[in-house]
Amino acid sequence: MNRLFLAAIVIMSIAAPELSAQRYLPGMRGLQCTAGPVNGLSLQEGFFAGIAFSQYTKGANRWVLGIEYLENSHHYARMRIPQSQFTAEAGYFVKFLSDPTRTVFFSIGASAMAGYETLNWGEKLLPDGAAINNRDAFLYGGGIALEMETYLTNRLVLLTHVRERLLMGSSIGKLNTQFGAGLKMIIN
């Protein structure tokens, strides 16, 4: 019994490097959640949160489909007026660098985005009597991102990214820079 147990440990230790290299294979799928600040490093000024589904392709690239909520705060007379965006995206990421152990991957990607924007949740009149002239709007555009994935285990991945979004249709601000972090769970 002890010999069988020892043989199993030896086989597993020899196979472990092979098993840990089973990453970024075509057909692998993952669910990811990301969040972070927008247009700076302060969450009080703006933040985003999103969930996405990704599927890996040949060459260690991947498709991403997701939804996201972004909120910016605009200051007016000692109050903050929220600008909220609800968007859906479809994008493609290309891996351009990884380490030999296949633990850290760098990718660059582009996404097409569409969604809806509201300012002050549709309330046009402010408490001091001022009126907001901006209207709610449908958004369309895209984003480019630089992303780093670090495998914590074979099924759990730490994500960090920097993304620039350009969304037309907004009467307030068309560009938003995101600094994000999150987790991805490989589901197959």
LOMI-785607 format. One line per 8 residues: number of its first residue (from 1); for each residue x, y, z of N, C-alpha, C, O. Coordinates in pm, 1 decimal, padded with zeros to 6 digits. Atoms other than C-alpha are relative to their C-alpha. Layout:
<nodes>
NUM = X,Y,Z,X,Y,Z,X,Y,Z,X,Y,Z ~ ...
</nodes>
This chain:
<nodes>
1 = 00082.7,-00119.0,00000.0,00000.0,00000.0,00000.0,00087.1,00125.4,00000.0,00060.1,00220.5,-00073.3 ~ -00088.9,-00115.5,-00004.1,00281.1,00240.5,00087.0,00071.7,00019.4,-00133.5,00094.0,00132.8,-00175.9 ~ -00067.2,-00010.5,00129.3,00456.7,00159.3,-00242.9,-00095.0,00059.5,-00104.9,-00053.7,00141.2,-00187.2 ~ 00098.1,-00052.5,00093.7,00138.7,00230.7,-00438.1,-00021.1,00149.7,00022.5,-00029.4,00227.0,-00073.0 ~ 00015.6,-00142.0,-00034.1,00093.4,00562.1,-00255.9,00122.3,00079.3,-00045.7,00107.6,00187.5,-00102.5 ~ -00123.7,-00065.4,00041.8,00460.0,00654.5,-00319.4,00007.8,00009.4,-00152.5,00050.6,00111.9,-00205.6 ~ -00000.5,-00002.5,00146.7,00428.0,00561.9,-00689.0,-00097.3,00104.6,-00053.1,-00067.3,00173.6,-00150.5 ~ 00098.0,-00101.3,00041.8,00116.8,00780.0,-00720.6,00054.7,00140.4,00019.2,00033.4,00226.5,-00066.2
9 = -00059.3,-00130.9,-00025.1,00300.9,01076.5,-00566.4,00108.1,00030.9,-00103.5,00115.1,00143.0,-00154.0 ~ -00105.5,-00021.0,00099.4,00598.7,01030.4,-00801.0,-00061.1,00030.9,-00136.7,-00015.7,00123.3,-00204.2 ~ 00065.0,-00022.4,00129.0,00371.2,01008.8,-01108.7,-00064.9,00137.8,-00004.0,-00055.0,00207.9,-00104.7 ~ 00064.4,-00131.0,-00004.7,00176.0,01316.8,-01000.1,00101.7,00112.2,-00002.5,00077.6,00215.1,-00065.7 ~ -00100.7,-00106.2,00000.5,00492.2,01518.5,-00935.7,00065.2,00014.1,-00136.1,00105.5,00123.9,-00174.4 ~ -00055.1,-00007.4,00135.2,00623.3,01429.5,-01281.2,-00102.5,00062.6,-00094.1,-00066.4,00140.4,-00182.4 ~ 00105.0,-00050.1,00088.7,00288.3,01508.7,-01445.6,-00045.2,00140.7,00035.6,-00109.2,00205.5,-00047.3 ~ 00048.4,-00131.3,-00043.6,00224.5,01830.7,-01248.1,00041.0,00112.4,-00093.6,-00043.9,00195.4,-00126.0
17 = -00031.6,-00106.5,00094.6,00422.5,02057.9,-01482.3,-00081.6,-00011.4,-00128.6,-00119.5,00090.6,-00186.2 ~ 00082.0,00018.9,00118.6,00231.2,01906.0,-01775.3,-00142.7,00047.5,00025.3,-00203.0,00111.8,-00060.7 ~ 00136.7,-00037.4,-00031.5,-00101.7,01959.9,-01602.3,-00014.9,00150.3,00014.8,-00115.5,00206.4,-00028.7 ~ 00011.5,-00144.0,-00020.0,-00030.6,02320.9,-01507.3,00012.0,00075.6,-00130.6,-00026.5,00192.3,-00138.0 ~ -00013.2,-00066.1,00129.3,00047.9,02397.8,-01872.0,-00128.8,-00006.7,-00081.2,-00132.6,00046.9,-00192.0 ~ 00125.6,00011.9,00072.7,-00312.0,02315.8,-01975.5,-00081.1,00127.8,00017.8,-00186.1,00127.1,00081.9 ~ 00063.2,-00130.8,-00011.7,-00407.8,02682.5,-02002.1,-00009.6,00061.9,-00138.1,00071.4,00033.7,-00226.3 ~ 00021.0,-00069.8,00127.4,-00538.3,02898.7,-02284.9,-00020.3,-00097.9,-00115.3,00025.1,-00072.1,-00226.8
25 = 00026.5,00098.1,00104.8,-00652.1,02591.7,-02479.7,-00125.1,00040.0,-00077.4,-00217.4,00097.0,-00019.2 ~ 00119.6,-00031.1,00078.4,-00901.9,02633.9,-02766.6,-00123.0,-00067.3,00061.2,-00119.6,-00184.6,00098.3 ~ 00124.7,00052.6,-00055.0,-01257.2,02590.4,-02640.9,-00017.8,00021.2,00149.0,-00129.2,00006.7,00199.5 ~ 00015.2,-00027.7,-00144.1,-01183.3,02673.3,-02275.0,-00089.1,00122.4,00018.0,-00083.5,00217.2,-00060.4 ~ 00091.9,-00110.2,-00027.7,-01446.3,02902.2,-02125.3,00021.1,00049.8,00141.9,00063.7,-00024.4,00230.4 ~ -00012.7,-00057.8,-00133.1,-01443.5,03137.6,-01831.1,-00104.8,00105.8,00025.9,-00154.2,00169.8,-00066.9 ~ 00086.7,-00107.9,-00045.6,-01669.0,03369.7,-01633.0,00084.3,00094.1,00084.1,00157.2,00050.5,00173.2 ~ -00083.7,-00096.1,-00071.8,-01511.1,03689.7,-01505.5,-00082.6,00115.6,00053.8,-00182.4,00156.6,-00005.4
33 = 00056.3,-00119.6,-00061.9,-01605.7,03975.7,-01276.5,00113.6,00098.4,00019.5,00218.1,00062.8,00073.8 ~ -00102.2,-00103.6,-00015.0,-01409.6,04302.7,-01286.3,-00062.6,00126.7,00055.6,-00182.4,00150.4,00040.7 ~ 00044.6,-00128.3,-00054.3,-01434.4,04638.0,-01112.4,00122.0,00089.5,00017.9,00235.7,00042.3,00019.2 ~ -00109.9,-00092.1,-00023.9,-01228.1,04950.0,-01056.9,-00040.2,00144.8,-00021.3,-00156.2,00174.1,-00050.3 ~ 00027.1,-00143.3,00017.0,-01199.6,05328.6,-01080.8,-00004.1,00040.9,-00147.0,00048.4,-00028.0,-00234.6 ~ 00012.4,-00057.2,00134.0,-01279.9,05540.3,-01385.8,00058.1,00140.4,00000.9,00032.3,00217.4,00093.4 ~ -00056.3,-00133.6,00018.8,-01087.5,05848.6,-01505.4,00081.5,00047.5,00120.1,00068.9,00162.6,00161.7 ~ -00083.2,-00031.5,-00115.2,-00841.8,05842.6,-01215.7,00008.1,-00120.9,00090.8,-00034.2,-00230.6,00054.2
41 = -00016.1,00112.3,-00091.7,-00763.8,05630.0,-00916.3,-00090.2,00009.9,00121.9,-00068.8,-00061.0,00220.2 ~ 00091.9,-00017.4,-00112.0,-01046.3,05743.9,-00686.9,-00135.7,-00061.4,-00034.7,-00198.0,-00024.1,-00134.1 ~ 00131.1,00061.7,00020.9,-01357.7,05527.2,-00660.4,-00114.8,00097.5,00026.9,-00226.5,00076.3,-00020.2 ~ 00104.9,-00097.5,-00029.5,-01550.2,05828.7,-00528.8,-00033.4,00085.5,-00121.9,-00145.8,00134.1,-00134.4 ~ 00022.6,-00080.2,00119.8,-01510.1,06013.0,-00860.2,-00069.2,-00079.9,-00109.7,-00145.4,-00024.5,-00189.1 ~ 00061.5,00084.6,00101.0,-01614.4,05719.6,-01075.0,00045.0,-00143.2,00016.0,00157.2,-00169.2,00059.3 ~ -00033.4,00141.2,-00011.5,-01623.8,05341.2,-01082.5,-00075.5,-00077.9,-00106.7,-00169.5,-00027.1,-00167.8 ~ 00070.8,00089.0,00089.6,-01727.7,05050.5,-01300.3,-00000.4,-00139.7,00059.6,00082.8,-00172.7,00144.0
49 = 00006.4,00141.5,-00037.4,-01828.4,04688.1,-01247.8,-00059.3,-00074.9,-00118.7,-00152.4,-00027.2,-00183.5 ~ 00049.0,00075.2,00114.4,-01881.9,04421.2,-01508.2,00015.4,-00149.1,00017.3,00095.3,-00196.1,00098.4 ~ -00013.4,00145.2,00006.7,-01930.6,04053.0,-01575.0,00010.9,-00037.3,-00148.0,-00047.3,00028.8,-00234.0 ~ -00021.0,00038.6,00139.4,-01824.3,03871.7,-01890.5,00022.4,-00150.0,-00010.7,00060.1,-00216.8,00085.6 ~ -00025.3,00138.5,00037.7,-01800.5,03533.7,-02057.1,00110.9,00002.7,-00103.9,00106.7,00083.7,-00196.5 ~ -00108.0,00004.6,00099.2,-01482.8,03445.0,-02246.4,00019.0,-00142.3,-00049.2,-00001.3,-00238.8,00024.5 ~ -00030.4,00129.6,00058.9,-01394.0,03162.3,-02480.8,00130.8,00012.0,-00076.4,00148.6,00101.0,-00159.5 ~ -00132.7,-00002.0,00061.5,-01038.6,03083.3,-02588.1,-00003.5,-00064.8,-00137.7,-00081.0,-00157.3,-00162.3
57 = -00009.2,00049.2,00136.9,-00947.4,03019.4,-02952.6,00142.6,-00048.0,-00025.9,00225.3,-00052.4,00065.2 ~ -00135.4,00039.8,00037.6,-00642.1,02895.9,-03140.6,00096.4,00115.7,00020.7,00058.2,00232.2,00009.7 ~ -00101.1,-00103.1,-00020.0,-00321.3,03082.6,-03070.2,-00010.9,00070.5,00133.4,00050.3,00175.6,00152.3 ~ 00017.0,-00055.4,-00134.6,-00425.2,03153.5,-02709.1,-00068.3,00135.9,-00001.1,-00044.0,00218.0,00087.3 ~ 00079.8,-00121.9,00005.5,-00657.6,03435.9,-02813.9,-00137.6,-00030.8,00057.4,-00166.4,-00146.2,00089.4 ~ 00131.2,00028.0,-00057.7,-01012.4,03479.0,-02685.1,-00104.3,00103.5,-00040.3,-00073.3,00220.0,-00065.2 ~ 00117.1,-00084.5,00018.0,-01358.6,03620.4,-02749.1,-00055.8,00033.9,00137.3,-00049.4,-00048.0,00228.9 ~ 00059.5,-00042.8,-00126.7,-01528.4,03816.8,-02470.3,-00136.0,00063.6,-00028.4,-00147.9,00150.2,-00115.0
65 = 00133.3,-00059.5,00003.8,-01900.2,03896.1,-02428.9,-00036.3,00040.0,00141.9,-00026.4,-00041.6,00233.6 ~ 00027.8,-00042.3,-00136.6,-02006.5,04103.9,-02130.8,-00094.0,00117.5,00010.2,-00133.1,00178.2,-00089.4 ~ 00079.6,-00118.3,-00032.7,-02215.4,04370.1,-01963.4,00073.8,00077.3,00109.2,00151.2,00020.8,00186.4 ~ -00075.2,-00083.7,-00093.0,-02092.8,04662.6,-01757.1,-00085.6,00118.6,00045.1,-00168.5,00170.0,-00030.0 ~ 00058.9,-00121.9,-00055.1,-02215.0,04944.5,-01533.3,00114.1,00094.6,00032.5,00211.0,00055.5,00097.5 ~ -00101.3,-00102.1,-00028.1,-02010.6,05265.8,-01517.7,-00069.4,00122.2,00056.0,-00174.0,00163.9,00006.2 ~ 00055.7,-00122.2,-00057.2,-02076.5,05568.1,-01299.6,00110.1,00102.6,00020.0,00212.8,00074.3,00081.6 ~ -00087.0,-00114.9,-00021.0,-01902.3,05905.6,-01311.6,-00073.3,00100.7,00087.0,-00195.7,00111.0,00079.2
73 = 00060.7,-00106.0,-00080.1,-01964.5,06186.1,-01062.2,00045.4,00135.0,-00052.8,00164.4,00157.4,-00075.0 ~ -00030.0,-00136.3,00044.4,-01984.4,06546.5,-01179.3,-00037.2,00094.5,00113.4,-00146.9,00085.5,00168.6 ~ 00020.9,-00091.2,-00112.2,-01952.0,06822.3,-00918.8,-00076.3,00124.2,-00045.1,-00047.1,00183.5,-00148.9 ~ 00076.5,-00121.6,00023.9,-02203.6,07105.5,-00906.2,-00045.6,00054.0,00135.3,-00123.0,-00012.2,00204.3 ~ 00045.6,-00071.4,-00120.5,-02249.7,07346.8,-00612.0,-00014.8,-00091.7,00121.7,-00124.7,-00107.4,00174.9 ~ -00004.0,00086.0,-00119.3,-02152.7,07110.4,-00328.6,-00082.7,-00127.8,-00011.7,-00117.6,-00189.0,00089.2 ~ 00070.7,00125.9,00019.1,-02336.0,06818.1,-00478.0,00065.4,-00075.6,-00115.7,00137.5,-00018.6,-00197.5 ~ -00053.3,00083.7,00107.1,-02244.8,06530.3,-00704.3,-00116.3,-00050.0,-00084.9,-00214.5,-00103.4,-00033.3
81 = 00102.8,00044.9,00093.1,-02450.9,06453.6,-01013.1,00052.3,-00126.8,-00067.7,00156.3,-00121.9,-00133.4 ~ -00048.9,00124.8,00058.7,-02419.0,06088.8,-01125.3,-00031.3,-00011.1,-00149.8,-00141.4,00021.0,-00194.6 ~ 00014.6,00036.4,00140.5,-02367.4,05996.1,-01489.6,00014.5,-00151.8,-00004.8,00121.5,-00204.2,00026.3 ~ -00001.1,00146.2,-00001.8,-02456.8,05627.1,-01530.7,-00009.0,-00054.7,-00141.4,-00088.3,-00007.0,-00222.5 ~ 00000.9,00065.2,00130.3,-02384.7,05406.6,-01831.2,-00017.5,-00150.5,00018.5,00049.4,-00212.6,00101.2 ~ 00022.8,00144.2,00004.0,-02515.2,05055.1,-01894.2,00038.9,-00045.6,-00139.7,-00021.8,-00001.9,-00237.5 ~ -00049.5,00038.3,00132.2,-02327.1,04884.2,-02177.8,00013.8,-00151.7,-00012.6,00030.4,-00223.8,00085.8 ~ -00030.2,00138.3,00036.8,-02290.6,04549.4,-02351.6,00116.8,00005.9,-00097.7,00131.2,00101.9,-00173.5
89 = -00116.7,-00001.7,00087.2,-01974.0,04452.9,-02533.7,00027.7,-00137.6,-00058.0,-00006.7,-00240.5,00000.0 ~ -00051.5,00120.5,00064.1,-01831.3,04196.6,-02772.4,00139.5,00035.8,-00048.7,00157.4,00131.8,-00123.5 ~ -00136.8,-00034.9,00035.5,-01455.7,04188.9,-02813.3,00087.8,-00120.3,-00025.2,00049.5,-00234.5,-00000.1 ~ -00098.1,00103.9,00031.2,-01151.0,03993.1,-02919.9,00134.8,00043.2,00055.9,00178.9,00155.9,00033.6 ~ -00129.3,-00027.5,-00061.5,-00820.8,03972.5,-02728.8,00106.4,-00091.0,-00060.0,00083.0,-00210.1,-00080.2 ~ -00112.1,00073.2,00057.9,-00486.0,03864.6,-02874.9,00112.7,-00004.7,00103.0,00158.0,00098.5,00152.4 ~ -00112.9,00016.3,-00092.8,-00216.2,03721.7,-02647.8,00127.9,00037.0,-00074.2,00153.1,-00009.6,-00185.3 ~ -00125.9,-00036.4,00064.1,00119.1,03881.7,-02720.8,00122.5,-00034.9,00083.6,00234.9,-00024.1,00034.5
97 = -00113.8,00033.4,-00084.6,00336.5,03771.8,-02427.2,-00044.7,-00091.0,00113.4,-00152.3,-00071.9,00170.2 ~ 00025.8,00083.6,-00117.2,00348.5,03498.3,-02163.6,00133.7,-00050.5,00052.9,00234.8,-00050.1,-00017.2 ~ -00122.7,00053.2,-00058.4,00602.3,03351.5,-01927.1,00012.1,-00149.0,-00034.7,-00086.5,-00210.8,-00074.9 ~ -00019.5,00140.8,00037.6,00753.5,03003.4,-01984.3,-00085.7,-00098.8,00079.0,-00117.4,-00206.4,00028.3 ~ 00081.6,00091.7,-00079.7,00548.2,02847.4,-01702.8,-00149.4,00012.1,-00031.3,-00230.7,-00059.1,00027.5 ~ 00139.4,-00023.9,00039.0,00223.1,02972.3,-01864.7,-00085.5,00037.9,00121.2,-00196.2,-00012.6,00140.2 ~ 00070.6,-00049.8,-00117.5,00121.8,03149.6,-01545.6,-00048.5,00143.2,-00020.6,-00155.9,00179.7,00027.2 ~ 00033.3,-00140.7,00023.6,00118.1,03514.5,-01660.5,-00012.7,00021.9,-00150.3,00075.4,-00016.2,-00227.4
105 = 00026.4,-00027.0,00141.2,-00033.2,03626.3,-01993.1,-00034.4,00147.1,-00017.4,-00106.1,00204.8,00064.3 ~ 00034.6,-00137.0,00036.5,-00051.2,03970.9,-02153.4,-00075.0,-00003.5,-00132.3,-00034.1,-00071.8,-00226.2 ~ 00082.8,-00003.8,00120.7,-00318.8,04045.2,-02412.8,-00039.0,00143.7,-00029.6,-00045.2,00228.5,00059.4 ~ 00055.7,-00128.2,00042.0,-00439.8,04342.2,-02612.6,-00128.7,-00031.1,-00073.3,-00136.1,-00128.9,-00147.8 ~ 00128.0,00030.6,00060.2,-00798.2,04363.1,-02725.6,-00079.5,00122.2,-00037.3,-00052.4,00233.4,00008.2 ~ 00092.7,-00104.8,00041.6,-01069.4,04567.1,-02888.4,-00141.7,-00054.1,00013.1,-00167.3,-00172.3,-00009.7 ~ 00139.7,00038.6,-00020.6,-01442.3,04563.5,-02817.4,-00092.8,00098.6,-00068.6,-00064.8,00218.4,-00073.3 ~ 00110.5,-00083.8,00045.2,-01755.0,04696.1,-02983.8,-00097.5,00010.3,00116.3,-00125.4,-00089.1,00183.2
113 = 00086.7,-00021.7,-00115.8,-01990.9,04848.0,-02727.4,-00125.3,00076.6,-00041.0,-00123.4,00157.1,-00134.0 ~ 00124.8,-00073.9,00016.7,-02349.4,04971.6,-02713.9,-00069.7,00001.6,00134.8,-00052.2,-00089.2,00216.1 ~ 00068.4,-00007.3,-00128.7,-02567.1,05085.1,-02427.3,-00085.6,00123.8,00014.6,-00129.7,00183.8,-00083.4 ~ 00088.5,-00110.8,-00033.9,-02763.6,05356.3,-02253.5,00064.6,00082.5,00110.7,00130.7,00029.0,00199.7 ~ -00056.0,-00091.6,-00100.4,-02663.6,05662.0,-02049.8,-00110.5,00087.4,00057.5,-00198.4,00135.1,-00014.3 ~ 00092.7,-00091.4,-00065.7,-02860.2,05860.4,-01795.9,00078.6,00091.9,00092.5,00178.4,00051.0,00151.8 ~ -00062.2,-00098.1,-00088.2,-02764.8,06173.9,-01603.3,-00096.4,00031.8,00113.2,-00211.6,00067.4,00088.6 ~ 00079.0,-00026.1,-00120.0,-02893.8,06219.2,-01246.8,-00127.3,-00084.0,00002.5,-00230.5,-00040.0,00053.1
121 = 00109.2,00097.4,00002.5,-03122.5,05918.7,-01300.9,-00129.6,00059.1,-00056.8,-00239.3,00026.0,-00011.8 ~ 00115.5,-00056.7,00068.0,-03352.7,06122.1,-01524.9,-00059.3,00122.6,00066.1,-00148.7,00185.0,00009.1 ~ 00051.6,-00120.0,-00069.1,-03417.1,06401.3,-01271.7,00062.4,00124.3,-00064.4,00183.8,00143.4,-00058.1 ~ -00050.1,-00118.5,00070.2,-03387.1,06727.4,-01467.5,00015.0,00121.3,00090.8,00095.8,00209.5,00061.6 ~ -00002.2,-00116.0,-00089.1,-03445.1,06971.6,-01178.6,00084.6,-00030.4,00122.8,00062.0,-00131.0,00190.1 ~ -00086.4,00016.1,-00116.9,-03177.6,07010.4,-00909.0,-00061.1,00071.0,00120.2,-00148.5,00155.6,00101.5 ~ 00059.6,-00060.5,-00120.0,-03256.2,07111.1,-00546.1,00007.1,00152.5,00005.2,-00077.5,00215.9,00068.4 ~ -00010.7,-00146.8,-00004.1,-03137.5,07470.9,-00603.4,-00078.9,00066.7,-00112.4,-00069.8,00188.3,-00129.3
129 = 00082.6,-00055.7,00106.8,-03376.4,07516.7,-00899.9,00064.6,-00004.9,-00137.0,-00001.9,00024.0,-00236.5 ~ -00066.5,00010.2,00129.5,-03118.3,07466.2,-01174.9,-00053.3,-00120.9,-00076.4,-00096.3,-00219.8,-00017.0 ~ 00048.7,00108.9,00084.3,-03216.5,07246.2,-01466.4,00115.8,-00061.4,-00078.3,00208.2,00008.3,-00120.0 ~ -00099.4,00071.4,00079.9,-03008.0,06982.3,-01643.6,-00052.5,-00005.9,-00143.3,-00163.1,-00053.9,-00167.9 ~ 00040.8,-00000.8,00140.3,-03021.0,07026.4,-02020.9,00040.5,-00126.4,-00074.4,-00013.7,-00155.1,-00181.2 ~ -00044.7,00122.9,00065.8,-02841.6,06701.2,-02106.8,-00111.4,-00103.6,00004.5,-00186.7,-00111.4,00101.5 ~ 00103.9,00101.8,00008.2,-03066.2,06416.7,-02216.2,00060.9,-00138.6,00014.3,00179.8,-00159.0,-00010.2 ~ -00042.0,00139.3,00002.4,-03046.9,06044.4,-02164.3,00025.6,-00037.5,-00145.3,-00035.7,00018.1,-00236.5
137 = -00038.9,00029.1,00138.3,-02890.9,05882.4,-02469.0,00038.3,-00146.4,-00017.4,00079.0,-00214.1,00077.0 ~ -00053.5,00130.1,00037.6,-02813.5,05559.2,-02648.2,00145.2,00018.7,-00039.6,00180.2,00117.3,-00104.4 ~ -00143.2,-00008.7,00023.1,-02441.3,05493.0,-02672.5,00044.5,-00107.5,-00098.6,-00014.9,-00215.1,-00105.4 ~ -00061.3,00097.5,00089.6,-02231.7,05317.5,-02936.0,00146.2,00039.2,-00017.7,00180.5,00157.4,-00016.6 ~ -00142.1,-00026.0,00016.3,-01860.6,05285.6,-02985.7,00080.7,-00123.6,00030.0,00042.9,-00234.8,-00006.9 ~ -00085.7,00113.4,-00029.4,-01582.2,05068.8,-02858.8,00105.3,00033.4,00102.3,00105.9,00141.4,00161.3 ~ -00107.3,-00018.1,-00096.2,-01281.3,05026.5,-02640.7,00120.6,-00083.4,-00039.2,00109.0,-00183.6,-00109.8 ~ -00122.3,00078.4,00014.3,-00923.2,04907.9,-02647.3,00055.1,-00023.8,00138.8,00041.6,00060.9,00227.1
145 = -00044.8,00036.8,-00134.2,-00760.8,04731.6,-02354.5,00133.1,-00073.6,-00005.1,00163.7,-00144.9,-00100.7 ~ -00120.6,00077.0,-00027.1,-00430.4,04600.1,-02228.4,-00029.7,-00077.4,00127.4,-00064.5,-00018.1,00229.5 ~ 00041.5,00083.5,-00113.4,-00487.9,04306.5,-01992.9,00109.6,-00098.4,00038.6,00182.0,-00149.8,-00046.6 ~ -00091.4,00100.2,-00052.0,-00276.3,04082.9,-01772.0,-00082.0,-00102.6,00077.4,-00164.5,-00066.9,00161.6 ~ 00064.5,00109.3,-00071.6,-00399.4,03743.0,-01652.3,00107.7,-00078.8,00073.0,00209.0,-00116.5,00014.0 ~ -00092.1,00078.9,-00081.5,-00222.0,03560.7,-01369.1,-00077.7,-00117.3,00058.7,-00174.5,-00098.3,00132.4 ~ 00066.7,00119.3,-00051.6,-00323.5,03203.5,-01291.9,00038.5,-00021.8,00145.9,00155.8,-00040.8,00177.9 ~ -00020.8,00030.2,-00141.1,-00363.7,03154.5,-00917.0,-00007.4,-00151.0,00021.5,00070.5,-00207.4,00098.3
153 = 00010.9,00145.9,00008.6,-00475.8,02793.0,-00972.4,-00034.3,-00029.3,-00145.6,-00044.3,00063.4,-00226.0 ~ 00034.9,00031.8,00138.5,-00562.9,02605.4,-01291.7,-00139.4,00048.0,-00039.1,-00170.3,00055.0,-00158.1 ~ 00135.6,-00045.0,00029.5,-00921.3,02731.2,-01264.6,-00031.5,00141.1,00049.6,-00140.1,00192.2,00021.9 ~ 00023.6,-00133.8,-00053.2,-00885.9,03069.6,-01090.2,00107.9,00094.8,-00050.7,00227.3,00069.7,-00034.4 ~ -00090.7,-00092.9,00065.9,-00731.8,03367.3,-01268.9,-00021.8,00140.1,00056.4,-00135.6,00184.7,00070.4 ~ 00004.0,-00140.5,-00041.1,-00648.5,03716.9,-01139.2,00017.8,00085.4,-00124.0,00112.1,00064.9,-00200.5 ~ -00004.1,-00088.0,00116.7,-00716.6,03986.3,-01400.9,00033.8,00141.9,00042.2,-00013.2,00188.7,00145.9 ~ -00019.2,-00144.5,-00013.3,-00583.9,04340.6,-01423.5,-00002.1,00057.3,-00141.4,00046.3,-00005.7,-00235.4
161 = 00003.0,-00060.1,00132.9,-00645.4,04577.9,-01712.1,-00008.0,00151.3,00005.7,-00047.3,00210.9,00105.9 ~ 00017.9,-00142.5,00026.5,-00632.5,04931.1,-01844.4,-00077.3,00006.6,-00130.4,-00039.9,-00056.9,-00229.0 ~ 00083.4,-00008.0,00120.3,-00901.9,05023.3,-02095.3,-00043.0,00143.1,-00025.3,-00073.0,00218.2,00067.6 ~ 00051.5,-00129.6,00043.1,-00998.8,05332.3,-02290.5,-00126.3,-00025.5,-00080.4,-00124.7,-00099.3,-00179.0 ~ 00128.8,00014.7,00068.1,-01364.2,05354.3,-02395.7,-00032.7,00128.9,-00073.7,-00015.3,00238.0,-00019.5 ~ 00048.4,-00113.0,00079.0,-01492.2,05584.0,-02670.5,-00143.8,-00031.6,-00038.2,-00168.9,-00119.2,-00121.0 ~ 00141.6,00025.2,00024.0,-01872.3,05599.0,-02671.8,-00065.8,00126.2,-00054.6,-00075.1,00228.1,00013.9 ~ 00070.1,-00110.8,00064.1,-02053.0,05826.9,-02913.8,-00145.0,00000.5,00049.5,-00196.4,-00101.0,00096.6
169 = 00137.9,-00013.5,-00044.1,-02399.6,05955.6,-02831.6,-00010.0,00070.9,00134.0,-00114.6,00127.6,00165.7 ~ 00000.7,-00067.0,-00130.1,-02304.8,06091.4,-02488.9,00017.5,00149.9,-00019.1,00100.8,00193.6,-00098.4 ~ -00014.9,-00145.6,00006.4,-02350.0,06464.4,-02442.7,00090.6,00052.1,00110.3,00110.8,00172.9,00122.0 ~ -00079.8,-00042.1,-00115.1,-02124.8,06468.7,-02136.5,00147.6,-00026.7,-00021.3,00228.8,00065.3,-00011.4 ~ -00139.6,00036.3,00020.3,-01801.8,06283.6,-02206.7,00006.7,-00128.2,-00079.4,-00057.5,-00227.2,-00044.6 ~ -00004.1,00116.1,00087.8,-01714.6,06040.7,-02479.1,00111.1,-00097.4,00035.9,00102.2,-00215.3,00001.5 ~ -00114.4,00083.9,-00036.0,-01384.4,05905.5,-02338.5,-00000.6,-00030.4,00149.3,-00023.7,00058.2,00231.5 ~ -00014.9,00041.0,-00139.6,-01344.7,05708.4,-02015.4,00114.5,-00099.6,00009.4,00120.2,-00196.0,-00067.0
177 = -00111.8,00090.4,-00024.2,-01027.5,05541.7,-01888.2,-00031.3,-00081.7,00123.4,-00070.1,-00027.8,00227.0 ~ 00029.1,00090.4,-00110.9,-01070.5,05236.9,-01665.9,00127.6,-00071.5,00043.6,00207.6,-00114.9,-00039.3 ~ -00104.6,00082.0,-00060.0,-00821.2,05072.1,-01432.2,-00073.5,-00107.6,00079.0,-00143.8,-00075.9,00175.0 ~ 00082.2,00101.2,-00062.4,-00962.3,04737.9,-01329.1,00077.0,-00122.5,00047.0,00189.4,-00150.0,00004.9 ~ -00050.8,00127.1,-00049.4,-00901.0,04416.8,-01143.4,-00119.6,-00091.2,00019.6,-00231.9,-00044.8,00039.1 ~ 00109.7,00093.2,-00018.0,-01105.6,04103.5,-01111.1,00047.3,-00143.7,00004.0,00166.9,-00172.5,00005.7 ~ -00027.0,00142.7,-00004.2,-01128.4,03728.2,-01101.6,-00074.7,-00068.0,-00113.9,-00186.2,-00029.4,-00149.2 ~ 00062.2,00083.7,00102.4,-01201.8,03475.1,-01374.3,00001.5,-00143.5,00048.9,00102.4,-00191.8,00100.2
185 = 00010.1,00141.0,-00034.3,-01322.9,03122.9,-01307.3,-00010.2,-00078.7,-00130.4,-00103.2,-00057.5,-00208.3 ~ 00004.8,00085.3,00117.5,-01244.2,02869.1,-01579.4,-00104.8,-00106.8,00026.7,-00097.3,-00177.4,00127.3 ~ 00113.3,00087.7,-00027.5,-01560.7,02662.2,-01615.0,00005.0,-00132.4,-00075.9,-00079.6,-00218.8,-00052.6 ~ -00014.6,00132.1,00064.0,-01444.8,02379.4,-01844.7,00144.4,-00024.7,-00039.2,00176.3,-00130.1,-00094.2
</nodes>
